[in-house]
């Protein structure tokens, strides 16, 4: 019998009336049973968070900082258990930039956030008045997380909320709920009851969460379509929002680079987590002078990268996480073939169990093809040829997306000038997707609203109060 996981409500582990199987995308085996929270249980979790907020909002700065440190400690203690569970339900390998890497990111972000603070700012101290700006918690934060980096993104949502005096109700993706359920069960034991709650279920539960009048802020990571629904549902109660809605991130390779020197950065910039990363390179624009060399270098580099079951030592790439995404990737590649694109490697679904799709580099493809225009979110990279950099810049900017972008070249002045013209929340030079907890991260256009990380990300979980006193 598969293990039943539990909800966390008000500091207690709670069973549900219904459970759903969660399967390993590498093998199809059942990993565990995820509780399907009822509307009443969601209301209980929100009520517990609301009650806990009354005390937690007044906890002093040292107490909140210590809570973040305690979270980092719990994650460190249970990193092995959580990484294995993550690998089994998400599919990513334990090693490389996989499950163990994700847990280290969780620990690092929790620890760093505990060291941050938002001190009172004195705006004026004169003979007439003293004006102070205070940062106060907003209330109960509703967190809705995706299936690609389920634990790390959960920490990105949870820890800054707790650090700033809010309480949280988190709802993980129905594709990868188990690791989050277990992680929250562990973390909640070192926090006051009700400060952190976790409910799992289908998409309809997320809709109820985002609409609930006692949720003061929603932080959501996922698709543009769902993000728009979250934003609409927040309107009636004027909830605060942070939305990270994915990207179709372009990279422009200039003709003065050595392809062999940048191939590793291009490869992992696009294929980390088998391409299932919002900020990964999704479109690669390469100058005609070095187009064939870049294509060849990527194909050769890929020959030494093993893909397979995440729990098998040595594998560096895993499967697509779910059948829906698997079918989408197949559909986009088949459409590219019909449009005359050239498959450099891969291009056919693997036989056997699991949602494995091989690394596929697609050449002789143009903007206007679905694989270029849509976010593929898989191990497939379209490589677009250009001759005039102005055309590449125009194409890079010509979408509704605006999360990340990158430019690769040998001339610092030229790369900087192009970076300043690319429309994205973050533009990298000679690297890609190099995020850090002290550097704000967020998208523009339809890729998101607001930022995470750094002081600005911490401020997003607060509201300003001005104390204006007569001298």
C-alpha positions, 0 to 999 in steps of 0.5 A, spaced: 500 500 500 502 506 497 504 511 503 498 516 505 501 523 506 497 529 510 495 536 510 498 541 515 493 545 518 494 549 524 500 545 526 497 538 526 497 533 520 490 532 518 488 526 513 483 527 507 477 523 505 479 522 498 486 521 496 490 521 489 495 517 486 502 521 484 506 517 479 514 517 478 514 520 471 520 515 470 517 509 471 510 510 472 510 507 479 506 510 484 510 514 489 505 516 494 497 518 495 496 525 496 490 528 500 485 532 496 483 537 501 476 539 501 473 546 501 472 546 509 479 544 510 482 549 506 477 554 510 480 551 516 487 552 514 486 559 512 482 560 519 488 557 522 493 562 519 489 568 520 488 566 527 496 565 528 497 572 524 495 576 530 501 574 534 506 572 529 505 579 526 508 582 533 513 577 533 520 581 534 525 581 528 530 576 532 524 571 532 522 571 525 530 571 523 531 565 528 525 562 524 528 562 518 534 559 521 530 554 524 527 552 517 534 552 514 536 547 519 530 542 518 531 542 511 539 541 512 537 535 517 532 532 512 535 534 505 537 526 503 529 524 504 526 530 501 531 530 495 529 522 494 522 524 494 523 530 489 526 525 484 521 520 485 515 524 484 518 530 479 523 525 475 529 530 476 536 526 477 538 526 484 545 529 482 548 534 477 543 540 477 537 536 480 534 534 486 540 535 491 541 541 487 534 544 489 535 542 496 541 546 497 538 552 494 532 551 499 537 551 504 541 557 501 535 561 500 532 560 507 538 561 511 540 568 507 532 570 507 533 570 515 539 574 515 535 580 511 531 585 514 527 591 513 529 596 518 525 603 519 527 608 515 527 615 517 524 620 512 525 626 516 527 628 523 527 636 523 525 641 528 518 640 525 517 633 525 519 626 525 517 622 519 518 614 519 517 609 514 515 602 517 514 595 513 508 591 516 506 584 514 500 584 510 496 578 513 495 571 510 499 569 504 496 564 499 502 560 495 500 556 489 506 553 486 508 549 480 511 542 478 518 544 475 522 546 482 516 544 487 520 545 493 525 551 491 519 555 489 515 553 495 521 556 499 521 562 495 514 563 497 514 561 504 520 564 507 520 571 505 512 571 508 514 568 514 520 573 515 516 579 514 511 577 519 505 574 515 502 567 515 502 562 509 497 557 506 501 553 501 497 549 495 502 545 491 501 543 484 497 536 483 503 533 479 508 534 485 505 535 492 508 530 496 515 533 497 511 539 499 507 536 503 512 532 507 517 539 507 511 543 510 510 537 515 517 538 517 518 545 517 511 547 521 514 543 527 519 549 528 514 554 527 508 556 532 502 553 530 498 556 524 504 560 521 505 555 515 499 550 513 499 546 507 493 543 503 493 539 496 488 538 491 486 539 484 486 546 480 479 548 483 482 548 490 487 553 488 482 557 485 478 557 491 484 559 495 486 565 490 478 568 491 478 567 499 476 574 502 481 572 508 487 571 503 491 578 503 496 576 498 497 571 493 504 569 490 503 564 484 508 561 479 505 558 473 502 559 466 500 566 463 493 563 462 492 561 470 496 567 472 491 572 469 485 568 472 489 569 479 489 576 478 482 576 476 480 573 482 484 577 486 480 583 484 474 583 488 478 584 495 484 588 492 489 582 494 496 584 493 499 579 488 506 577 486 506 573 479 511 569 475 508 567 469 514 563 465 518 566 459 520 564 452 527 566 453 531 568 447 539 568 447 543 572 442 550 569 440 554 574 436 559 572 431 565 574 435 565 568 440 568 561 440 562 556 440 567 551 443 568 556 449 560 558 450 557 551 448 556 548 456 553 555 458 548 555 452 547 547 453 545 548 461 542 555 460 537 551 456 536 544 458 537 545 466 531 540 469 530 538 462 528 544 459 523 545 464 525 551 467 521 558 466 528 562 466 531 557 461 533 559 454 527 557 449 530 561 443 537 561 440 539 566 435 545 565 432 549 569 427 550 566 420 558 566 420 558 561 426 551 558 426 553 551 423 559 551 429 554 552 434 549 547 432 555 542 431 558 544 438 551 543 442 550 536 438 557 534 440 556 536 447 550 532 448 553 526 446 556 525 453 550 527 457 546 521 460 538 521 461 534 516 465 531 515 471 533 520 476 535 515 482 540 511 477 547 514 479 550 518 473 544 521 470 544 528 469 537 529 465 530 526 467 523 525 463 518 530 462 514 531 469 507 529 466 503 526 460 500 533 458 507 536 458 510 530 454 504 531 449 505 538 448 513 537 446 511 532 441 506 536 438 511 542 437 517 538 434 512 534 429 509 541 427 516 544 426 518 538 422 512 539 418 514 547 417 521 544 414 525 545 420 531 540 420 532 535 426 540 535 429 539 530 434 533 527 437 526 528 435 523 522 436 520 520 443 523 514 446 520 507 447 519 504 454 516 507 460 516 514 462 515 521 459 522 521 456 523 525 450 531 526 448 534 532 447 532 535 441 536 541 437 532 544 431 535 548 426 533 551 420 527 554 423 524 561 423 520 565 428 512 564 426 513 557 427 510 554 434 516 551 437 519 558 436 513 562 438 511 558 444 514 556 451 516 549 449 518 547 457 522 541 455 529 538 452 528 542 445 531 548 443 530 551 436 536 555 433 534 561 429 539 563 424 540 571 423 545 576 419 543 582 422 543 583 429 538 588 429 533 583 426 535 578 432 534 584 437 527 585 434 525 578 434 527 577 441 523 582 443 517 581 439 513 576 444 508 577 450 514 574 454 519 578 458 522 574 463 530 573 462 534 574 456 542 573 454 547 575 449 553 572 448 559 575 445 567 577 446 566 585 446 563 588 452 561 594 450 557 591 444 554 586 449 552 591 454 549 595 449 545 589 446 543 587 453 540 594 454 535 593 449 533 587 450 526 587 453 526 582 460 526 582 467 533 580 467 538 580 461 545 576 462 551 577 459 555 570 457 551 566 461 544 565 463 539 563 469 544 565 474 539 567 479 541 569 487 537 570 493 540 577 493 538 579 486 531 581 485 528 577 480 521 578 476 518 578 469 515 584 465 510 584 460 506 577 460 511 574 464 509 577 471 508 582 476 512 584 481 519 581 483 522 576 488 529 575 492 533 581 495 530 587 499 525 588 493 522 581 494 522 582 501 518 588 501 513 585 496 510 581 503 509 588 506 505 594 506 508 601 508 506 605 514 508 612 515 508 614 523 508 622 522 510 625 529 510 633 531 516 635 534 
